[in-house]
Amino acid sequence: MNDSATLTIADSYEQQDFARAVPVAIMAAIAGAVLWAAFGYFSGMSLGLVAILIGALVGYAVRRVGKGVERKFGYLGGAASALGWALGTWMCDIALLAKATGRSILDVLGNIGLTDSVTFAFRAADAMDLLFLAIAVYEGYRFSLRHRKAG
């Protein structure tokens, strides 16, 4: 290994910023969840492929801001993607219920409450939802890491 490769790898580690990546990961997960709920409300369907987009969105945001090469950035991206999936699934289910009943989202939440709405979301989940969760976590992990250059 030559000096330029060592400097490139060293520079990669020096540029990392995990503290900035954490809030960005959470914000990206929430933004993705809101977009999923909006898509569900306006289209009338919950499309699991949106979960994969949330994973990619979160991962890209973590990589862009955190500039991480260590695995902890990938773990952050995966965990935040799981959060985005859970929040998005829950919000989309509530949005679809509101649309089906012709009521506002806040009205539906007020009538069934937070605890019952979470129970509702878990009951509505199936094996495909878990597959999309796994893919979203993988995408969040994969896209979060910046690749080091060896030379």
N, C-alpha and C positions, 0 to 999 in steps of 0.2 A: 504494500500500500504506500503510495507516495504522499508527500506533504499536502498537495492540493486536495486529495481525497479526504484526508484527515481534517483539513480546514473546512471543507464543505459539510462534512458530517458534524463537526463542532459548531459551525455556524447554524446548522439546522436545530441543534439542541438549544443554542443560545437564543434563538428567535421565538421559541415556544412561549405561550402565555395562557396557562390553564385557567387562571383567575378570570380572564376576559372571556374565555370560551364557555364557561358554565352558564352565565346569564343569557348569552346568545343562544346556546343550545335550548334552554328552557323557552325563550321567546320564539324560536323557530318552531318548536314543538307545539306551542299554543297557537301560533299563526297557522300552522298546517292543520290543526284540529278545527279551527274556526272555518278555514277554507273547505274542509271536508264536510262540515255541517251545512255550510251555505250551498255546496254542490248538492248535497242530499236533499235539502229543502227545495231547491229550484228544479232539480231533475226528478225528484220523487223516488230516488233509489239510493241505496248505500252501496257504493262501488268500492270493494276492497282494494283495488289497485291504487286508490288514493293513498292508502297506508304506505305503499312503497314509495310514492312521491314524498310523503312526509319524512320517511327515513333518509331519502336522498337530500331533501331540503335541510334537514337537521345536520346531516353529515357534512354537507357543503359549507354550511354556516360555521360549524366547529373548525373545519379545516381552514377556512378563509380568515377567521379571526384568531383562532388559537395557534395556527401554524405548527401543529403538533406532529411529532414523529414517534413519540412514546405511546405505548398501548393504552395508557390512561385516557388519551383523547378518543380513541376508538370506543373504549368502555363508556365514556361520557356520551358519545354519539349514539351508541346502542341503547343506553338507558333513556336518554331523552327521546329517542324514536319510539321506544315502548310507551313512554308517557304520552307522546303525541298520538299514538295509536289508541291508547285507552281513552284519552280525553276526546279524541275524534270520533271513536265508536259511540261513546256515550252521547256526545253532542248531536251526532247525526241521527241516532235513534230518537232522541227527544225532538229534533227538528222534523223527522218523518212522522212522528206521532202527532205533533202540532199541525202539520199540514193535512194529515188524514182526518183529523177531527175538526179542522177549520178554526182552530184556536191559536192564540199566540204562544210562542215558546215559553215566555214567562208565566203565562196562565197554566200551561201544562206542568211546568216545574212547580208552580205553587200548589197545584192540586195533588200531584203524586209525591212531592217532596224529594229531597236530595237522596235520602237512603233508598226509597223505593225506586227512584229513577236509576240508581246504580244497580240494584237488583234486577230491574227490567233489562238493562243493557247486558248483564251477565246471562240472563235467560235467553236473550235473543242471539247470543254468540254461538257459533258452531265451529266445526273443524276447519273450514275455509278461513274463518276469521283468525284462527291460530296460525295457519299457514302464512297469511298476510302479515301477521305480527312478526313471525320469524324472519320473513324476508325484509320487513322494515327495519328490524334490529340489525340484521346483517348489512343492509345498505347504510344505515346510520354509522355502524362501526367502520365499514370499508371506506366510505367517503370522508370520514373524519380525519384520517391519517394522511399526512403529507409524505410523499416518498422522498427518501434521501438519494442524493446523487453520489455515486462513487468516484466520479472524476470528471 
